[in-house]
Amino acid sequence: MSCKNVNVSGRRTSIRIEEELWSAAEELCMREEMTLHELCTLIDQHRGSSGLTAALRVFLIVYFRLAATESGHLEVGHGTINHKVRAADRWRPFIAQMFAGS
């Protein structure tokens, strides 16, 4: 387990997760052209009653499970990057829907 500091909605906080999950988060951010801070802020804005660390873990699992299917690729737009739309904005509705009702 490793602890990292992130800025979430302008405030500094720390998240402690496994090294493999940090690597997955960094890969996701690289692929989606967003920072770790942007990803954590998006998740924080829509996580409901879940803790930020748990919500990050869940989102990473869902992201990579979707990436493993053709329909998932189409749903989230992998391979069809629209450079006019920031990745953080492209993911906002998906994250909101994922944590709706929690």
Secondary structure, DSSP 8 states (H G I E B T S, - for coil): -EEEEEEETTEEEEEEE-HHHHHHHHHHHHHHT--HHHHHHHHHHH-TTS-HHHHHHHHHHHHHHHHTSHHHHHHHTTT---TTS-HHHHHHHHHHHHTTT-
